[in-house]
Amino acid sequence: MTDPVYSYENLHRYAKSVFIRIGCSEDQALLATDVLLRADLRGIDSHGIARLSGYVRLWEKGRVNCTPVIKVVYETPSTAVVDGDRGLGLVVAPRAMEIAIEKARAVGTGWVSVKNSNHFGIAGYHAMMALPHDMIGIAMTNASPLVAPTFSIERLLGTNPIAVAIPANEQPPFVADFATTTAANGKLEILQRKNQLAPIGWVQTSNGDPTTNPNETRQGGALIPLGSDREHGSHKGFCLGAWVDIFSAVLSGANYGPWVPPFVAFLEPPTDPVGEGLGHFFGAMRVDAFRPAVEFKKHMDNWINRFRSARTIDGQDHVIIPGDPERMMHIERMEVGIPLNPKVVEDLTELGMRLNVAF
């Protein structure tokens, strides 16, 4: 049985109506919807409209401010700290990236660390904002503490994704967007909806043992850093996740490590916060601050073409350039629609009934 398919336009109309219903302005509701549904278009179903009710529940708990005053609280010509005023990360993050781009336009590079925000959707959306300006974009965020550092059973880090977007000339841009864990928590949520097992190396029990139970994090278990065990370099995933946490939160004044407030509304934030809200970090680098943009993009085309033509293992068509699968999925889903798991449909239908917004 295949999942029901919905058009982008219909899902966009519904999500925007929900954001307006909880108090967002027309402009901010439109922006939040664009960011949210970009995940679905790119095939990252774990971070798309399936999370809509999660944002609403945070608003119902008073943890999201739908009319934030987003402001710069400290800056230099190339850097800034932004206070998101507890706004939706879907709204705060694009504004912070715009500031990074403005600074890069003026002085070559721009770097912005954000505090007092919330979950910002997919990191790739924000990094890709730099591409039309012939800039390289970087985006990262800390997240709910569900990840145990290497050799630990304590949940001290989030999945803490990193995205980098690099422009090319005739070739599509290079866009890498990945969690610093073996798999993002949303991937476990998808397995839970489908009643499927998780691969070994995604999650561990509360005692630190490997498990295939996708519900393990609800029972005290933890997600595992990229690499999954010592022999496969999980300390590297731990290092990457720690880097994101420090840049996003220790640098900005947001909560870090185990003090990061959880995305799920049924869990209360820690009673002893070390900062304000969730943290993000953004960078924009003007290509022509290093070499002429035309020259750089020509060589990016050459780089991409050379890697595409690499000799492959038997049975493999070609090397995949970061961003290729998501770009193709975007094209396909704009044409044929976005499939939704029946449990997601049920959740969105119930949400609509509660808010008097027809799904």
C-alpha positions as CSV (number, residue, x, y, z in Angstrom):
1,M,0.0,0.0,0.0
2,T,1.5,3.3,-1.0
3,D,1.3,6.5,1.1
4,P,-1.2,9.2,0.0
5,V,0.3,12.0,-2.1
6,Y,-0.5,15.7,-1.6
7,S,0.4,18.6,-3.8
8,Y,2.9,21.1,-2.6
9,E,0.4,23.9,-3.1
10,N,-2.2,22.3,-0.8
11,L,0.3,21.5,1.9
12,H,1.7,25.0,1.6
13,R,-1.8,26.5,2.0
14,Y,-2.6,24.4,5.0
15,A,0.7,25.0,6.8
16,K,0.6,28.7,6.2
17,S,-3.0,28.8,7.6
18,V,-1.8,27.0,10.7
19,F,1.1,29.4,11.3
20,I,-1.3,32.3,10.9
21,R,-3.8,30.7,13.3
22,I,-1.2,30.5,16.1
23,G,-0.4,34.2,15.7
24,C,2.3,34.6,13.0
25,S,2.1,37.6,10.6
26,E,1.4,36.9,7.0
27,D,5.0,37.4,6.1
28,Q,6.4,35.2,8.8
29,A,3.8,32.5,8.2
30,L,4.8,32.4,4.6
31,L,8.5,32.2,5.4
32,A,8.0,29.5,8.1
33,T,6.0,27.5,5.6
34,D,8.6,27.8,2.8
35,V,11.3,26.6,5.1
36,L,9.3,23.8,6.5
37,L,8.1,22.4,3.2
38,R,11.5,22.7,1.6
39,A,12.4,19.7,3.7
40,D,9.6,17.6,2.1
41,L,10.5,18.8,-1.4
42,R,14.1,17.7,-0.9
43,G,13.0,14.3,0.5
44,I,14.0,15.1,4.1
45,D,10.6,14.0,5.4
46,S,11.8,13.9,9.0
47,H,12.0,17.7,9.1
48,G,9.0,18.7,7.0
49,I,5.3,19.1,7.5
50,A,5.4,16.0,9.8
51,R,6.9,18.4,12.4
52,L,4.2,21.0,12.1
53,S,2.2,19.8,15.1
54,G,5.4,19.8,17.1
55,Y,5.8,23.6,16.6
56,V,2.2,24.2,17.5
57,R,2.6,22.2,20.7
58,L,5.6,24.3,21.7
59,W,3.4,27.4,21.0
60,E,0.6,26.0,23.2
61,K,3.2,25.4,26.0
62,G,4.2,29.1,25.7
63,R,7.7,28.2,24.5
64,V,7.4,29.8,21.1
65,N,6.8,33.5,20.5
66,C,5.0,34.0,17.2
67,T,5.6,37.7,17.1
68,P,9.3,37.9,17.9
69,V,11.4,41.1,17.7
70,I,14.6,39.6,16.2
71,K,17.5,41.9,16.9
72,V,21.3,42.1,16.8
73,V,22.6,42.4,20.4
74,Y,26.3,42.6,19.5
75,E,28.2,43.1,16.3
76,T,31.5,43.9,14.5
77,P,31.8,44.6,10.8
78,S,32.0,40.8,10.1
79,T,30.2,39.2,13.0
80,A,26.9,39.5,15.0
81,V,25.0,37.8,17.8
82,V,21.3,37.7,17.2
83,D,18.6,37.3,19.8
84,G,15.7,35.4,18.3
85,D,13.2,36.5,21.1
86,R,11.9,32.8,21.3
87,G,10.7,33.0,17.8
88,L,10.2,30.0,15.5
89,G,13.6,29.0,14.3
90,L,12.0,28.7,10.8
91,V,11.7,32.6,11.0
92,V,14.7,33.5,13.1
93,A,17.3,31.5,11.1
94,P,16.6,33.1,7.7
95,R,16.9,36.6,9.2
96,A,20.2,35.7,10.8
97,M,21.5,34.3,7.5
98,E,20.4,37.5,5.8
99,I,22.6,39.4,8.3
100,A,25.5,37.2,7.6
101,I,25.0,37.8,3.8
102,E,24.8,41.6,4.4
103,K,28.1,41.5,6.3
104,A,29.8,39.4,3.7
105,R,28.6,41.8,1.0
106,A,30.2,44.6,2.9
107,V,33.5,43.1,4.2
108,G,33.9,39.7,2.4
109,T,32.6,37.3,5.1
110,G,29.8,37.4,7.7
111,W,29.4,35.2,10.8
112,V,26.3,35.2,12.9
113,S,25.7,33.2,16.1
114,V,22.1,33.0,17.4
115,K,20.5,32.6,20.8
116,N,17.0,32.4,22.1
117,S,15.6,30.5,19.1
118,N,13.9,27.2,18.4
119,H,14.1,24.3,15.9
120,F,15.0,25.8,12.5
121,G,14.0,23.1,10.0
122,I,16.6,21.8,7.6
123,A,20.1,23.4,7.8
124,G,20.4,23.3,4.0
125,Y,17.7,25.9,3.4
126,H,19.6,28.5,5.3
127,A,23.0,27.7,3.8
128,M,21.5,27.8,0.3
129,M,20.4,31.4,0.8
130,A,24.0,32.4,0.0
131,L,24.1,30.8,-3.4
132,P,22.3,33.6,-5.5
133,H,24.9,36.1,-4.2
134,D,27.9,34.1,-5.4
135,M,28.6,33.2,-1.8
136,I,29.4,30.1,0.1
137,G,26.8,29.5,2.9
138,I,27.2,27.6,6.1
139,A,24.5,26.8,8.7
140,M,24.4,24.7,11.8
141,T,22.3,24.3,15.0
142,N,22.3,22.5,18.3
143,A,19.3,20.4,19.2
144,S,17.6,18.4,21.8
145,P,20.1,16.3,23.9
146,L,19.5,12.8,22.6
147,V,23.1,11.8,21.7
148,A,25.6,10.1,23.9
149,P,29.2,11.1,23.4
150,T,31.6,8.3,22.6
151,F,32.0,5.9,25.5
152,S,29.1,7.5,27.4
153,I,25.5,6.6,28.3
154,E,24.5,10.2,29.1
155,R,22.6,12.2,26.5
156,L,24.6,15.4,26.3
157,L,24.4,16.5,22.6
158,G,21.8,16.9,19.9
159,T,22.0,15.6,16.3
160,N,23.6,19.0,15.6
161,P,23.5,19.2,11.8
162,I,25.9,21.0,9.5
163,A,25.1,22.3,6.0
164,V,27.4,23.9,3.4
165,A,26.3,25.3,0.1
166,I,28.8,26.1,-2.7
167,P,27.9,27.8,-6.0
168,A,29.0,26.4,-9.4
169,N,28.6,27.7,-12.9
170,E,26.8,25.3,-15.3
171,Q,26.6,22.5,-12.7
172,P,24.1,22.5,-9.9
173,P,25.5,23.8,-6.6
174,F,27.3,21.5,-4.1
175,V,25.0,21.2,-1.1
176,A,26.0,19.0,1.9
177,D,23.4,18.8,4.7
178,F,23.9,16.2,7.3
179,A,23.5,15.3,11.0
180,T,26.6,14.7,13.1
181,T,25.0,11.4,14.3
182,T,24.7,8.2,12.3
183,A,21.1,9.2,11.6
184,A,18.9,12.1,12.5
185,N,16.3,11.6,15.2
186,G,13.6,12.2,12.6
187,K,14.8,9.1,10.8
188,L,13.9,7.1,13.9
189,E,10.5,8.8,14.0
190,I,9.9,7.6,10.4
191,L,10.8,4.1,11.4
192,Q,8.5,4.3,14.4
193,R,5.6,5.3,12.1
194,K,6.3,2.4,9.8
195,N,6.9,-0.1,12.6
196,Q,10.3,-0.9,11.2
197,L,13.6,-1.7,13.0
198,A,16.6,0.6,13.0
199,P,20.0,-0.5,11.6
200,I,22.7,-1.4,14.1
201,G,24.8,1.7,14.7
202,W,22.0,4.2,14.9
203,V,21.0,4.0,18.6
204,Q,22.1,2.4,21.9
205,T,20.3,1.2,25.0
206,S,20.4,3.0,28.4
207,N,23.3,0.7,29.2
208,G,25.2,1.5,26.0
209,D,24.4,-1.7,24.2
210,P,23.6,-1.8,20.4
211,T,19.9,-2.1,19.6
212,T,17.6,-2.0,16.6
213,N,14.6,-0.6,18.6
214,P,13.7,2.7,17.1
215,N,11.8,3.6,20.3
216,E,14.9,3.2,22.4
217,T,15.4,7.0,23.0
218,R,12.0,7.0,24.7
219,Q,13.3,4.4,27.1
220,G,16.5,6.1,28.2
221,G,18.6,5.1,25.2
222,A,20.6,7.4,23.0
223,L,21.4,8.2,19.5
224,I,25.1,7.6,18.5
225,P,27.6,10.0,17.0
226,L,28.5,9.6,13.3
227,G,30.6,6.4,13.0
228,S,28.8,4.6,15.7
229,D,31.7,2.9,17.5
230,R,35.4,3.4,18.3
231,E,36.6,1.2,15.4
232,H,34.6,3.3,12.9
233,G,35.6,6.7,14.2
234,S,32.6,7.8,16.4
235,H,34.9,10.2,18.2
236,K,34.9,12.1,14.9
237,G,31.1,12.4,15.0
238,F,31.3,13.5,18.6
239,C,33.9,16.1,17.7
240,L,31.7,17.5,14.9
241,G,28.6,17.6,17.2
242,A,30.6,19.3,19.9
243,W,31.9,21.9,17.4
244,V,28.3,22.7,16.3
245,D,27.2,23.0,20.0
246,I,30.0,25.4,20.9
247,F,29.7,27.6,17.8
248,S,25.9,27.7,18.1
249,A,25.5,28.2,21.8
250,V,28.6,28.7,23.8
251,L,29.5,31.5,21.4
252,S,26.0,33.1,21.3
253,G,24.8,32.7,24.9
254,A,22.2,30.0,24.1
255,N,21.8,26.8,26.0
256,Y,24.3,24.0,25.2
257,G,24.8,20.3,25.9
258,P,22.2,18.8,28.2
259,W,20.7,22.2,28.9
260,V,19.3,22.6,25.4
261,P,15.4,22.7,25.6
262,P,13.8,19.6,24.1
263,F,11.7,19.9,20.9
264,V,9.0,17.7,22.2
265,A,6.5,19.8,24.3
266,F,5.7,17.0,26.8
267,L,9.2,17.4,28.2
268,E,10.0,20.5,30.2
269,P,13.2,22.5,29.6
270,P,15.9,22.1,32.3
271,T,15.2,24.2,35.4
272,D,18.8,25.4,35.6
273,P,19.4,26.9,32.1
274,V,22.9,28.1,31.2
275,G,21.7,30.4,28.3
276,E,18.7,31.4,26.3
277,G,16.8,29.0,24.0
278,L,18.3,27.1,21.2
279,G,21.4,28.2,19.3
280,H,22.4,28.5,15.6
281,F,25.5,29.5,13.7
282,F,25.6,30.9,10.2
283,G,28.4,31.9,7.8
284,A,28.5,33.6,4.4
285,M,31.7,34.0,2.4
286,R,31.9,36.0,-0.8
287,V,33.7,33.9,-3.3
288,D,35.4,37.0,-4.8
289,A,36.9,37.7,-1.5
290,F,39.2,34.8,-2.4
291,R,39.3,34.7,-6.2
292,P,37.1,35.9,-9.1
293,A,33.7,34.3,-8.8
294,V,33.6,33.3,-12.5
295,E,37.0,31.6,-12.2
296,F,36.0,29.8,-9.0
297,K,32.6,28.6,-10.4
298,K,34.3,27.3,-13.5
299,H,36.7,25.3,-11.4
300,M,33.7,24.1,-9.2
301,D,32.2,22.7,-12.5
302,N,35.5,21.0,-13.2
303,W,35.6,19.6,-9.7
304,I,32.1,18.3,-9.9
305,N,32.5,16.8,-13.4
306,R,35.7,15.0,-12.4
307,F,34.1,13.4,-9.3
308,R,31.0,12.4,-11.3
309,S,33.2,10.6,-13.8
310,A,35.1,8.7,-11.1
311,R,35.4,4.9,-11.7
312,T,32.8,3.2,-9.6
313,I,32.3,-0.1,-7.8
314,D,30.5,-2.7,-9.9
315,G,26.8,-2.0,-9.9
316,Q,27.0,1.6,-9.1
317,D,26.1,4.2,-11.9
318,H,28.2,7.1,-10.7
319,V,29.5,9.0,-7.7
320,I,26.8,11.1,-6.1
321,I,27.7,14.8,-5.6
322,P,26.2,16.2,-2.4
323,G,22.9,17.8,-3.2
324,D,22.1,15.6,-6.2
325,P,19.5,13.3,-4.6
326,E,17.7,16.2,-2.9
327,R,17.7,18.3,-6.1
328,M,16.2,15.5,-8.1
329,M,13.6,14.8,-5.4
330,H,12.6,18.5,-5.4
331,I,11.9,18.3,-9.1
332,E,9.9,15.0,-8.8
333,R,7.8,16.1,-5.9
334,M,6.9,19.5,-7.4
335,E,5.5,17.5,-10.3
336,V,3.8,14.5,-8.7
337,G,3.3,15.6,-5.1
338,I,4.6,14.8,-1.6
339,P,3.8,11.4,0.0
340,L,2.8,11.5,3.6
341,N,2.7,8.5,6.0
342,P,-0.9,7.8,7.1
343,K,0.1,8.5,10.7
344,V,1.3,12.0,9.7
345,V,-2.0,12.5,7.8
346,E,-3.9,11.5,10.9
347,D,-1.8,13.9,13.0
348,L,-2.3,16.8,10.6
349,T,-6.1,16.2,10.3
350,E,-6.4,16.2,14.1
351,L,-4.3,19.4,14.3
352,G,-6.6,21.1,11.7
353,M,-9.7,20.1,13.6
354,R,-8.2,21.6,16.8
355,L,-7.3,24.9,15.1
356,N,-10.3,25.0,12.7
357,V,-8.1,24.8,9.7
358,A,-9.2,22.3,7.0
359,F,-6.6,19.7,6.0
